[in-house]
Amino acid sequence: MEIIYNTWPWYVTGPLIAFIMFLLLKMGKKFGMSSNLRTMCAIGGAGNFSDFFEFDWKASKWNLWIVAGVIVGGFIAFNFLTPNAPQIHNDVVVQLQNLGINSTNTAFLPTELFSLDSLLTVKGFAILLIGGFLVGFGARYAGGCTSGHAISGLSNLQLPSLIAVIGFFIGGLVMVHFIFPLIF
């Protein structure tokens, strides 16, 4: 079976990411999505409850524009630039169907996991709550998220970012091959 990808080619997206990273490095800025949550919490007054949120959030407000750009860019890409959901390999489709996920190759996210109906179940809410806690804890413990370490940290040749990215990959492999089948 030939796999058809309806994504932007690497030779367009790769240089775009590199160009943005060059601009951020030139301006002395660090990129990362999890730092935006800290900024938003500081704006909301979380510094009254935790010293972690006591910082000059106005110096980081530029990063909130990146969040807005991700949201607007995702909307534009989904609605106007990507005609079909990416097609995945038949072996993966069979593995997912064995786990009860039959919406592959029809949507970007499996509706069995990400629909409002599935999230409003006890199991769906528990997965969302536990997963959100683990992602938040992991991002804080690692000193940043996958985008911050993998894009910004590695481009700055930071050893802690390399270690974090290796840990992210190991965690992803463990999740997909061992924990995900247990949940479903």
C-alpha positions in Angstrom: 0.0 0.0 0.0 1.3 3.4 -0.9 1.0 5.9 2.0 -0.1 9.3 0.9 0.9 12.3 3.1 -0.8 15.6 2.7 1.6 17.5 4.8 4.0 20.3 3.9 7.3 19.0 2.6 10.3 19.0 5.0 12.2 21.3 2.7 9.6 24.0 3.4 8.9 23.5 7.1 12.5 22.7 8.2 14.0 26.0 6.8 11.0 27.9 8.2 11.6 26.5 11.7 15.4 27.2 11.4 14.7 30.8 10.3 12.4 31.4 13.3 15.0 29.9 15.6 17.7 32.1 14.1 15.5 35.2 14.7 14.8 34.1 18.3 18.5 33.4 19.0 19.5 36.7 17.4 17.0 38.5 19.7 18.2 36.6 22.8 14.9 34.8 23.2 14.2 31.2 24.2 11.3 29.3 22.6 9.0 26.9 24.5 5.3 26.4 24.8 5.2 25.4 28.5 6.7 28.7 29.5 3.5 30.3 28.2 1.4 28.5 30.8 3.7 30.0 33.5 3.3 33.4 32.0 -0.5 33.1 31.8 -0.6 31.9 35.4 1.5 34.8 36.5 -0.8 37.2 34.7 -3.7 35.6 36.5 -2.1 36.2 39.9 -0.7 32.8 40.7 2.3 34.5 42.2 0.2 35.1 45.2 0.1 31.4 45.8 3.5 30.2 44.6 6.9 31.8 44.3 7.5 29.9 41.0 5.0 32.4 39.4 6.7 35.5 40.8 8.7 36.9 37.9 8.5 39.7 35.4 5.9 38.2 33.1 5.9 41.4 30.9 9.3 40.5 29.7 7.8 37.2 28.4 4.6 38.4 26.9 6.2 38.3 23.4 5.9 34.5 23.7 2.1 34.7 24.0 2.1 35.9 20.4 3.6 32.6 19.5 0.7 30.8 21.1 -1.7 33.0 19.1 0.2 32.2 16.0 0.1 28.5 16.7 -3.7 28.6 17.2 -4.3 30.8 14.1 -1.7 28.8 12.0 -3.3 25.5 13.1 -6.7 26.7 12.1 -5.6 27.9 8.7 -3.6 24.8 8.0 -6.4 22.5 9.1 -9.2 24.3 7.2 -7.4 25.6 4.1 -4.1 23.8 3.5 -4.7 20.2 4.4 -7.5 18.5 2.3 -7.4 15.1 4.0 -6.3 13.5 7.2 -2.8 11.9 6.9 -3.0 8.2 6.0 -1.2 5.8 8.3 0.3 2.4 7.5 -2.0 -0.6 7.4 -0.1 -2.4 10.2 -0.8 0.5 12.5 -4.5 0.6 11.5 -4.8 -3.1 12.3 -3.1 -2.6 15.7 -5.4 0.3 16.5 -8.5 -1.6 15.4 -7.5 -4.4 17.8 -7.6 -1.8 20.6 -11.1 -0.6 19.5 -10.0 2.5 17.6 -11.7 2.3 14.2 -11.6 6.0 13.0 -8.0 5.9 11.7 -7.4 7.6 8.3 -10.7 9.5 8.6 -9.7 12.1 11.2 -6.6 13.8 12.5 -7.3 12.5 16.0 -9.1 9.2 16.8 -12.7 10.1 17.7 -12.8 7.2 20.1 -10.3 9.1 22.2 -10.8 12.8 21.5 -14.6 13.3 21.0 -16.6 15.1 23.6 -18.6 12.0 24.3 -15.5 9.9 25.2 -14.0 12.7 27.3 -17.1 13.0 29.4 -16.9 9.4 30.6 -15.2 8.4 33.8 -12.4 6.7 31.9 -11.9 9.5 29.5 -11.9 12.1 32.3 -9.4 10.1 34.3 -7.1 9.7 31.3 -7.3 13.4 30.7 -6.7 14.3 34.3 -3.8 11.9 34.9 -2.2 12.6 31.5 -2.4 16.3 32.0 -0.8 16.0 35.4 2.0 13.8 34.1 2.7 16.1 31.2 2.7 19.2 33.4 4.9 17.5 36.0 7.2 16.2 33.3 7.6 19.6 31.7 8.3 21.2 35.0 10.7 18.5 36.2 12.6 18.6 32.8 12.7 22.4 32.9 10.7 22.7 29.7 8.5 20.9 27.2 9.3 19.0 24.0 9.2 22.0 21.8 11.5 24.1 24.1 14.1 21.3 24.5 13.9 19.8 21.0 13.8 23.0 19.0 15.3 25.7 21.2 17.6 23.7 23.5 19.1 21.5 20.9 19.7 24.4 18.5 21.6 26.0 21.5 23.6 22.8 21.8 22.5 22.3 25.5 23.3 18.9 26.9 20.3 19.0 29.3 18.0 19.4 26.3 19.6 16.4 24.6 19.1 14.3 27.7 15.5 15.6 28.0 14.7 14.8 24.3 16.1 11.3 24.7 13.9 10.9 27.8 10.9 12.2 25.8 11.5 9.6 23.1 11.9 6.8 25.6 8.8 7.8 27.4 6.8 7.9 24.2 8.0 4.5 23.2 7.1 3.1 26.6 3.7 4.7 26.4 2.8 3.5 22.9 4.1 -0.1 23.3 3.3 -0.9 27.0 0.9 1.5 28.7 -1.5 2.5 25.8 -2.5 -1.2 25.2 -3.2 -1.6 28.9 -5.5 1.4 28.9 -7.4 0.3 25.9 
